[in-house]
């Protein structure tokens, strides 16, 4: 009976070590081979060691910040409409924690991204000309068709930046009934 316990412990230890080795030594297929052409390894001599090509990780690309530079005539101000405050989504992917205070604030611009490969209803949020995140997919799906009707390409809204110990950014999204009424009034006034 004791030997079964020993074998089970040995199997658990082997499994744990195997998992740890995969963390320390990543798989070969995730490594980028050197750019040198494949040649047979040269023979070593006693006086000179042989250098073998070593696989290296591909350097990480720094994300390029998305900037918004628009003519004021292309921006509609929606700050006068009733709103609900929502957390800005995806900001960790587009802005660093240190830049949240710099680009977050009380004024944001919404811009539609109909060619977004993940969500055709995507609405990007820009703070001081720099992309800071997105409106949630569910909220964007209801608002995007209304924004698409308007001639402007960006929409100014309110929000809240970094406060206290929190790094979260918040955007004031116009309520759906108020936005519908605004779009109806704008499209009726336009010939």
Rosetta blueprint (number, residue, H / E / L):
1 X L
2 X H
3 X H
4 X H
5 X H
6 X H
7 X H
8 X H
9 X H
10 X H
11 X H
12 X H
13 X H
14 X H
15 X H
16 X H
17 X H
18 X H
19 X H
20 X H
21 X H
22 X H
23 X H
24 X H
25 X L
26 X L
27 X L
28 X H
29 X H
30 X H
31 X L
32 X E
33 X L
34 X L
35 X L
36 X L
37 X L
38 X L
39 X L
40 X L
41 X L
42 X L
43 X L
44 X L
45 X L
46 X L
47 X L
48 X L
49 X L
50 X L
51 X L
52 X L
53 X L
54 X L
55 X L
56 X E
57 X L
58 X L
59 X L
60 X L
61 X L
62 X L
63 X L
64 X L
65 X L
66 X L
67 X E
68 X L
69 X L
70 X L
71 X L
72 X H
73 X H
74 X H
75 X E
76 X E
77 X E
78 X L
79 X L
80 X L
81 X L
82 X L
83 X E
84 X E
85 X E
86 X E
87 X E
88 X L
89 X E
90 X L
91 X H
92 X H
93 X H
94 X H
95 X L
96 X L
97 X H
98 X H
99 X H
100 X H
101 X H
102 X H
103 X H
104 X L
105 X L
106 X L
107 X E
108 X E
109 X E
110 X E
111 X E
112 X E
113 X L
114 X L
115 X L
116 X L
117 X L
118 X L
119 X L
120 X L
121 X L
122 X L
123 X E
124 X E
125 X E
126 X E
127 X E
128 X L
129 X L
130 X E
131 X E
132 X E
133 X E
134 X E
135 X L
136 X L
137 X H
138 X H
139 X H
140 X H
141 X H
142 X H
143 X H
144 X H
145 X H
146 X H
147 X H
148 X H
149 X H
150 X L
151 X L
152 X L
153 X L
154 X E
155 X E
156 X E
157 X E
158 X E
159 X E
160 X E
161 X L
162 X L
163 X E
164 X L
165 X L
166 X E
167 X L
168 X L
169 X L
170 X E
171 X E
172 X E
173 X E
174 X E
175 X L
176 X H
177 X H
178 X H
179 X H
180 X H
181 X H
182 X H
183 X H
184 X H
185 X H
186 X H
187 X H
188 X H
189 X H
190 X L
191 X L
